[in-house]
Amino acid sequence: MSSITEGNAVQYGDSGKLAARARLHTEYTIAETGWFPWVAAHLPLKPGDRVLDVGCGPAWFWAATAGLLPEDLQLTLADLSPGMVDEAAARCGALPFGSVQGRQADAAALPFEDGAFDLVIAMHMLYHLPDPAAGIAEMSRVLKPGGFLAVTTNGIGNMREIYQLTTVFGSAPTDPAAEAFGYDAAEGIMRSQFTNVAMSQYPASMRITEPEDVFLALTSYPPGEGADEPQLSRFRQAIADAFRQGSGALDVSKETGLFLSKKTA
């Protein structure tokens, strides 16, 4: 069955489809600290560090956290999609970084020298790779000794109340990203490259009050994106039933974590 983890060229040619999914998190997450600032606070960065963002997407993370990070970071934004690279570089060019460059790149064959970066970050992207282990091996290669790899992904229970609704499309009632590269896979593959892995889970939940936002998010990628009218009608009904049972809102659990490893010096 097709899922969010397939069809990258169509899904991520630009940020349009991604924005429909991101809206659920930006509008309805309940947390003391926003996701991007929370991640930024966990990154062991120093002024002037050379940073590589693999699968940078539209660089929303850097735009949201530029004022929270150390000065003069040398930021390289890499993505398989040239449209994403262009958007990311344009967004970050005017922000207070020491330098910003964009680079189209395959995460499994990074076009950088060994030991080129102080920190490599891959946020919610490794589940898109046919071989996540190859991506992590490449990220380790381009890290300098003593440098850090930061990876974010989801647990299998992430947003289960939403994914249960997608069974009308024939999908499993679980997060497809976590099925492809969840907590266990992240820990195991990172341990195959590094001697240490520290994991932190973001303390948050969601309370969604607009049914249409659920519909738009879950039909922004296959199989919902290609569903026929009877399936879409059943999906709308399932959403309506869930909101009715929740007295006008849908309470959703979140399992989203950050894995951090240090390359042996």
C-alpha atoms as one frame of an Amber mdcrd trajectory, in Angstrom:
protein
   0.000   0.000   0.000   1.338   3.460  -0.866   1.967   5.802   2.012   3.607
   8.997   3.138   6.959   7.236   2.811   6.663   6.798  -0.967   6.418   9.079
  -3.986   8.951  11.620  -2.733   9.298  13.474  -6.029   5.599  14.338  -6.022
   5.219  14.744  -2.277   8.208  17.014  -1.775   8.662  18.916  -5.010   7.736
  21.934  -2.893   6.266  22.517   0.561   2.574  22.586  -0.443   1.559  19.058
   0.538   3.813  19.109   3.583   2.079  22.265   4.825  -1.289  20.470   5.061
   0.234  17.928   7.440   2.290  20.477   9.347  -0.850  22.499  10.103  -2.114
  19.812  12.458   1.024  20.167  14.557   1.375  23.946  14.443  -2.283  24.641
  15.208  -3.249  21.923  17.660  -0.209  20.729  19.627  -0.408  21.154  23.385
   3.058  21.576  24.906   4.992  23.898  27.194   7.599  24.421  24.463   7.132
  24.342  20.713   8.639  21.427  18.800  11.290  23.441  16.959  12.548  25.343
  20.045  12.549  22.057  21.985  14.766  20.406  19.371  17.031  23.456  19.203
  17.549  23.349  22.969  18.806  19.753  22.699  21.401  20.391  19.978  24.997
  20.608  21.275  25.983  23.538  19.070  28.791  26.069  19.509  29.339  29.414
  17.749  30.788  28.914  14.287  29.906  25.217  14.028  29.535  23.681  10.575
  26.028  22.213  10.377  24.475  19.975   7.728  20.696  19.551   7.544  19.942
  16.415   5.506  16.429  16.454   4.067  16.090  20.100   5.046  12.706  20.557
   3.371  11.601  24.210   3.390  13.871  24.977   6.399  11.001  25.879   8.711
  13.117  24.639  11.629  15.925  27.130  11.011  13.556  30.038  10.413  11.810
  29.318  13.723  14.981  28.918  15.793  17.618  31.200  14.250  17.426  33.592
  17.204  17.827  30.748  19.717  21.002  29.238  18.265  24.695  30.122  18.713
  26.154  32.784  16.456  27.891  32.346  13.109  26.711  28.819  12.304  27.888
  27.665   8.872  24.668  26.100   7.610  24.401  23.702   4.670  20.864  22.819
   3.589  20.652  19.567   1.618  17.617  17.904   0.070  16.906  15.548  -2.812
  14.294  18.019  -4.100  15.798  21.070  -5.857  12.565  22.937  -5.179  12.972
  22.402  -1.449  16.638  23.440  -1.586  15.752  26.680  -3.368  12.974  27.461
  -0.895  15.145  26.615   2.118  18.113  28.685   0.958  15.886  31.662   0.168
  14.209  31.433   3.570  17.473  31.248   5.501  19.566  33.644   3.427  18.466
  36.717   5.375  18.660  35.054   8.792  21.548  35.601  11.240  23.766  32.684
  10.223  27.458  32.925   9.452  26.802  31.421   6.029  24.029  29.537   4.233
  24.367  27.292   1.208  21.892  24.948  -0.448  22.863  21.653  -2.056  20.789
  19.085  -3.878  21.909  15.761  -2.436  20.995  12.119  -1.991  21.147  11.268
   1.708  22.668   7.868   0.879  25.484   9.433  -1.180  26.284  12.813   0.349
  28.534  15.030  -1.818  30.734  16.166   1.071  34.189  15.266   2.322  34.818
  13.041   5.326  34.678  14.935   8.620  33.251  18.116   7.079  30.660  18.953
   9.760  30.391  19.488  13.508  26.719  18.495  13.578  24.463  16.680  11.123
  20.702  16.750  11.653  18.030  14.682   9.908  14.538  15.646  11.016  11.709
  13.272  10.159  13.240  12.192   6.862  15.040   8.860   7.263  11.801   6.909
   6.770  11.827   8.158   3.179  15.043   6.283   2.372  14.975   2.775   0.906
  17.910   2.006   3.219  17.995   4.249   6.315  21.188   2.527   7.491  23.002
   3.753   4.376  21.871   7.296   5.150  23.084   7.140   8.732  26.427   5.662
   7.592  26.858   8.618   5.228  25.963  11.096   7.952  28.542   9.490  10.222
  31.153   9.705   7.474  30.758  13.460   6.967  30.864  14.139  10.725  34.176
  15.115  12.228  35.423  13.041  15.192  33.634  14.391  18.246  30.773  15.681
  16.117  27.102  14.912  16.697  24.299  13.308  14.712  20.748  14.365  15.629
  17.809  12.369  14.227  14.103  12.898  14.857  11.322  10.422  14.153   8.051
   9.048  15.544   7.079   6.123  17.742   4.589   3.532  16.552   1.874   4.946
  18.831   2.164   8.437  17.381  -1.221   9.995  16.527  -2.913   6.613  16.660
  -6.341   8.229  17.092  -5.925   9.820  13.648  -4.370   6.885  11.843  -7.171
   4.610  13.016  -9.429   6.673  10.763  -7.385   5.857   7.650  -8.351   2.189
   7.761 -11.153   3.163   5.355  -8.386   3.447   2.724  -6.999   0.021   3.571
  -4.127   1.476   5.614  -2.798   0.088   8.862  -4.058   2.017  11.918  -0.554
   3.246  12.719   1.845   6.021  11.716   3.429   4.968   8.389   6.582   6.929
   9.188   7.055   4.986  12.419   6.447   1.697  10.627   9.273   2.517   8.202
  11.727   4.078  10.673  10.436   4.316  14.228  12.084   4.435  17.627  13.475
   0.897  17.569  14.958   1.261  14.102  16.496   4.637  14.929  18.132   3.311
  18.082  19.392   0.121  16.452  20.802   1.660  13.290  22.454   4.544  15.129
  24.070   2.089  17.536  25.524   0.254  14.555  27.489   3.413  13.693  28.020
   5.029  17.084  28.869   3.719  20.537  26.266   5.934  22.176  22.652   6.920
  21.575  20.645   9.243  23.826  16.898   9.503  23.225  14.519  12.234  24.420
  10.765  12.202  23.781   8.963  15.465  23.168   6.311  15.963  25.871   3.204
  16.915  23.919  -0.292  15.930  22.837  -2.872  17.333  20.436  -6.462  18.515
  20.650  -7.870  19.066  17.179 -11.005  21.175  16.886 -11.448  21.428  13.101
 -12.415  18.205  11.268 -11.474  19.610   7.867  -7.829  19.932   8.909  -7.741
  16.204   9.613  -9.272  15.495   6.212  -6.800  17.733   4.369  -3.779  16.314
   6.184  -4.668  12.662   5.615  -5.571  13.182   1.960  -2.324  15.024   1.162
  -0.464  11.745   0.536  -1.351   8.232  -0.655  -3.570   6.333  -0.216  -5.902
   9.138   0.847  -4.615  11.388  -1.921  -5.781   8.950  -4.587  -8.932   7.703
  -2.876 -12.176   7.507  -4.825 -15.330   9.371  -3.856 -16.932   6.511  -1.871
 -13.747   6.132   0.183 -13.532   9.862   0.779 -17.164   9.909   1.863 -16.513
   7.108   4.356 -13.432   8.928   5.580 -15.382  12.144   6.201 -17.987  10.115
   8.077 -15.304   8.445  10.211 -13.869  11.861  11.067 -17.303  13.232  11.916
 -18.028  10.237  14.158 -14.706  10.677  15.990 -15.364  14.367  16.627 -18.893
  13.651  17.763 -17.620  11.067  20.245 -15.128  13.666  21.494 -17.837  16.323
  21.941 -16.478  18.432  19.102 -12.757  17.743  19.448 -10.306  14.933  18.734
  -7.725  14.259  21.443  -4.567  12.787  19.943  -1.486  11.280  21.572   1.981
  12.065  20.242   5.183  10.028  20.228   7.950  12.116  18.710  11.566  11.796
  19.734  15.104  13.062  19.236  18.043  10.644  19.029  21.525  12.063  19.572
  24.880  10.344  19.026  28.477  11.570  19.302  31.104  10.313  16.894  34.087
   8.821  18.676  37.058  11.174  18.620
